[in-house]
């Protein structure tokens, strides 16, 4: 049985769009969510002068896909640590894609080189495995030489950090729900859409609908296709092969967005998507 969790957050300037500090009771970790335009207001924050790991979040200019860069920062001789490293990236024209940073450190400044190397490696590989964000790290970070006792401690730290990152709005560590032929049918709602040349499969999740790889999509847009649907197709063009078949599971936050993507035109997803028993989503929702 999953336990409830209590997260403390502090709005440093009283605004939900400004810098936010996250802590948890009985945890030495502290996480800062920092909009890029607010970096200057953090220069006197002692936590951000310490060692730690950080994330840079943004969107790809080419595909509009969510991207993340994971890095580490050690404490320098001049006392600067996390913030100075993040500011360095803000001056780098090759990293102009990011709009928000998340900095992770401890309340007692206990991170050394071994801990931050381990966490940088761990978070980078977790993000790659989840496959929700395009990870911008060119190389796998060195995990460092860590003892089994310290590794156990860092695993617990990682779990709490993953939880807070989701609350920040970044599900960078949360994989899309996976469905296979072996998945028990009672555990998922399988869906099918077959109209206007599209023959797609998907399944219903708490986040919306995931259109499954192997789905056949309509190749050409309908005459009345809206611009936002064309942008959806363009955003995911790398995952559509020459036969107009999807090569990757893609999540959509609404049934109509998922249906419109498949039929390359406007569609009412509550009617277009059908369950294995022939019910529309509209009928399924009415039963709740």
N, C-alpha and C positions, 0 to 999 in steps of 0.2 A: 504494500500500500504506500502510495506516494505521500510524503509529508508536506505540510504547508511551509512556506518560507516568508520571512519578513525582510524587506529591503528598505534601507534608509536612503533617501535622496535629498540633497540640499541644492536649491537653486541659488547660485552665487550672486546673481544680479536680480533675482526675483522673477526671472522670465524663463518660460519653458523652452525658448529658442536660444538661450544663452548657455553658459558653462554650468554643467551639473556634476555634482560630486555624489558618488554612490558608495555606501558602506553596508556591512552586515554585522549583526551582533555576533560576538565570539569569533570574529574573523579579522586577521591583521591586514587583509587586502583593502585597497582603496582604488577606485576607478573614476577617472575624470572624462567626461564627454565634452569635447571642445570644438565648437565651430571654427573653421579656419580664420574667419574674420575677427574672432575673439582671442586669438593667441596673445596679443599684446597685453590683455587685461590679466594674464596669468603669471606675469613675470615675478611676482612676489609670493607665489604659492610655494611653500617649502617642499611639499610632496613632489612637485614637478622639478625640483632641483636634484632629486634622488635617482638612483638606478631603477630600471624597470623595462617593461616592454610596451610597445605602442602599435596602434593600427591607424592606417590612413584609408578612409573610405571615400569613394566617389563613383563616377560613371565613366565608362569608356566613350571617347569621342567617336570611335568608329561604329560601335554597335549599341551604345547606350546601356550596355550590360553593367551591372553592379561590379565594382572592382575593389580590391583591398590589398594593401601592402602591410606586411608585418615586420617590425624591426625591434632592435634592442638599444638601450642607452645606458652606459655606465657613468658613474659620477666622475666628472673631470676635476682637475686640480683647482680650477677656478670656481668650483662648487656647482657648476651647471651640469645637468643630466638630461632628463627626459625632454623638458621644454626646449632646450637648446638644440637637441637633435631634431625635434619636430620643426622648429624654426628653420633649420638647415634645409629641410625638404621644401619648406614653403618658398625658399629662394631658388630652388632647382627647377628650371624650365621643363625638364624631362618628367617632373612629377606635378604638373599643373592640373591633373585630373581630379584631385581630391578636394573635398569641401569640409570634411570633418575628421577629427582625430579622437582616438580613445587612448588614454594613458593609464597603465596599470602599474602600481607600486605597492608599498606596504606602509602602514602607519608608523612602524618602528625602524624603517630604513634598513631592513635585514637582507635585502637582495645583494648577492655578490655576483661575480662573473659566471660562476657555475649555474646559478639559478636562472639568470636572465638568458643564458645560452640555451638551457634546457627548455624554458618556456617559449622562446622564439621558435625553436624547432618544432615543439609540440603544437603550438597554435597554427603555424604555417601548414603543417601536415593535416591537422584537423580541418582547416579551411579547404584545402585541396580535396580531401576525402568527401566533405559535404557537397562540394561542387555547386554551390549556390552563387558564389562570387568568383570572378576571374582574379586569381592570385597573381599579383604583379612581381613577386620575388623571382629573380632570375635563377637563383641557386637555393638548394636546401640548406638552411642554416645548420651549423655544427651543433649537435646536441650537448657537447661537453662531456666531461667525465664525472658522472654523478653517482653517489653511493645509493644503495637500495633503500636506505632509511630516508635520505633526502628525496629520492624519486617518489616514494610514497607520500611524502609531505607535499611535493609539487603537484602530484595527481589530484590531491584534495583541493589545492589552490586552483588548479585548472577547472575543476568542476564548478566551483563557485563563480569563477570568471565567466565561464560559458553561460551561466544563468543570467548574470548581469548584462552581458553583451546582448542577449535576446531582449532584455528589458530596454536597453538603449535603442532598440529598433533594428538591430543588425543580427539576423539569423545566420550569421556566417558559419556557425558550427553545426547548424541543424540540417541534416540531409533531407531531401525530399522523400516523402513516403515512397518506399519501393514496393512494387507489386510484381509477383511472378506467378507462374502456373501453380506453384506450391502454396501460395498464400491462402489460408483458410477463407472460404467464401463468406463466412459469417463475420469476418473481421473488416471487410471492405464493401463499398458500394461500387460495383463495376458499371461502367457506362459505355454507350455506343452511340455514334452519330453517323448517319448515312443519308446524305442528301447533297444535291448540287455537285456531284462528282467527288465529294469527300467521303471517306470511309475510315472513321477515326475511332479509337478506343481511349478510354480514360477512366479515372476513378475519382470519387468525391472525398475530399479531406476537409479538415477544419479550416484550411486556408483557402479553399476554393476547389478548382478542378485541375488535375494534372492530366494533360494530354500525353499519351504514351508514345514512346519511340516505335516506329513501324506503322504509325497512322498515315493513311494516304490523304493528302490535302488537295484542295482544288488549286489548279495551277494558275489560272488567270482571274483577276478581280472581276466582280460583277459590275455592271455599269453604274450602280448606285453605291458602290463601296465607299465607305467613309474614310477620311484621311487617317484617322487614328488606327484603323485596321491595317492600312497599308504600312504604317509605321511599325506596327507589331510584326508584320511579316518581314519587313526590312531588318528589324532588330534581331530577328532569329534566323536570318537567311543562311548563316553558316551551318545551321542544323537541319537544313532541308536539302536533300540530294537531288540529282538531275531528274529522278523520276517523281519528284515532289513528295517524297516520303520522309517523314520526320526521323532523324537519327539520334534524338535525345529527348528524354522526358522533359516537358516544359510546364511549369505551374502558372495558372491564371487565377486572379482573385475573384473572378465572377464567371458564371456559366456562359453568359452572352459573349464575353471577351474570348473565352475558349472556343465557342462555336463560331464566332466571327472569324477567328484566326483560321479555323479549319475550312470554312466554306468561302473564305476570301470575300466576305460581304457581310451586311447586317444580318443578324440572326437573333431570335429569342431563345437563349440557352435553356430557359426553364421548360421549353417545349421541344427543342431540337435534341437535347440529350435524353436518352432512354435507358432505363435499367434493364437487366437481363430478363426481367419478368414483363417487360413492355410498358412499364409506367414512365411517364415523364417526370422530370424533377419537380414540376409544379404539383403533380399528384402525390409524389413522395413527401414533399414538404407539408402538404395538407394533412398527412397522417400523423404528424408529430403532435 
